[in-house]
């Protein structure tokens, strides 16, 4: 539900999206209750895939670490690591022109 709330922020004025939410609310009391909680949450980890114009598909595991910042503003530290069992690390090394990316298990 929190991810749907996050997505809605990109479609505030979209009639189709708003109609979908209202339809779900009218048909599901549970959905309506969850929606009224206004919970918004970013995913903390996952996989990001990019299509690079030269290297092709690159796949990275990512993790978001939230740390306390100044003035009570949270800061996010996002790490990207080439996904295992893909050729992303080799492609990144080729793009950088060196094999300096050494990732240990």
SULQUIWO-V602723 format. One record per pair of residues at least 6 apart in sequence whose ideal C-beta (glycine too) atoms are under 8 Angstrom apart, sorted by the first residue. I is the first residue (numbers start at 1). J is the second residue. D is the distance in whole Angstrom. If there is no record, write none. Layout:
i-><I | I>
j-><J | J>
d-><D | D>
This chain:
i-><1 | 1 | 1 | 1 | 1 | 2 | 2 | 2 | 3 | 3 | 5 | 5 | 5 | 5 | 5 | 6 | 6 | 6 | 8 | 8 | 9 | 11 | 11 | 21 | 24 | 24 | 24 | 25 | 25 | 25 | 26 | 42 | 42 | 43 | 44 | 44 | 45 | 45 | 45 | 45 | 46 | 46 | 47 | 47 | 47 | 47 | 47 | 48 | 48 | 48 | 48 | 49 | 49 | 49 | 49 | 50 | 50 | 50 | 50 | 51 | 51 | 52 | 52 | 52 | 54 | 55 | 55 | 55 | 55 | 56 | 58 | 58 | 58 | 58 | 59 | 59 | 59 | 59 | 60 | 60 | 60 | 60 | 60 | 61 | 61 | 61 | 61 | 61 | 62 | 62 | 62 | 62 | 63 | 63 | 64 | 64 | 64 | 65 | 65 | 65 | 65 | 66 | 66 | 66 | 66 | 67 | 67 | 67 | 67 | 68 | 68 | 69 | 81 | 82 | 82 | 82 | 82 | 82 | 89 | 89 | 92 | 93 | 93 | 93>
j-><31 | 34 | 35 | 37 | 39 | 39 | 40 | 41 | 41 | 43 | 35 | 38 | 39 | 40 | 41 | 40 | 41 | 42 | 17 | 21 | 40 | 17 | 18 | 35 | 31 | 32 | 35 | 31 | 32 | 35 | 32 | 64 | 76 | 64 | 63 | 64 | 61 | 62 | 63 | 64 | 61 | 62 | 59 | 60 | 61 | 62 | 83 | 59 | 60 | 62 | 80 | 57 | 58 | 59 | 60 | 57 | 58 | 59 | 60 | 57 | 58 | 58 | 91 | 95 | 95 | 91 | 92 | 94 | 95 | 91 | 82 | 88 | 91 | 92 | 82 | 83 | 86 | 88 | 80 | 81 | 82 | 83 | 88 | 80 | 81 | 82 | 83 | 84 | 78 | 79 | 80 | 81 | 78 | 79 | 76 | 77 | 78 | 76 | 77 | 78 | 79 | 74 | 75 | 76 | 77 | 74 | 75 | 76 | 77 | 74 | 75 | 75 | 103 | 88 | 89 | 92 | 101 | 103 | 101 | 103 | 101 | 99 | 100 | 101>
d-><8 | 4 | 7 | 8 | 6 | 5 | 6 | 4 | 7 | 7 | 8 | 7 | 6 | 5 | 8 | 5 | 7 | 7 | 7 | 7 | 7 | 4 | 8 | 7 | 5 | 8 | 8 | 6 | 4 | 6 | 8 | 6 | 8 | 7 | 7 | 5 | 7 | 6 | 4 | 7 | 8 | 6 | 6 | 7 | 6 | 7 | 6 | 8 | 5 | 5 | 7 | 6 | 7 | 5 | 8 | 7 | 5 | 8 | 8 | 6 | 8 | 5 | 7 | 8 | 7 | 4 | 8 | 7 | 6 | 7 | 8 | 5 | 6 | 7 | 7 | 4 | 5 | 5 | 4 | 6 | 6 | 6 | 7 | 7 | 5 | 8 | 5 | 8 | 6 | 6 | 5 | 8 | 7 | 5 | 5 | 7 | 5 | 7 | 5 | 8 | 7 | 5 | 7 | 6 | 8 | 7 | 5 | 8 | 6 | 7 | 7 | 4 | 6 | 4 | 4 | 6 | 8 | 7 | 6 | 6 | 6 | 5 | 7 | 5>
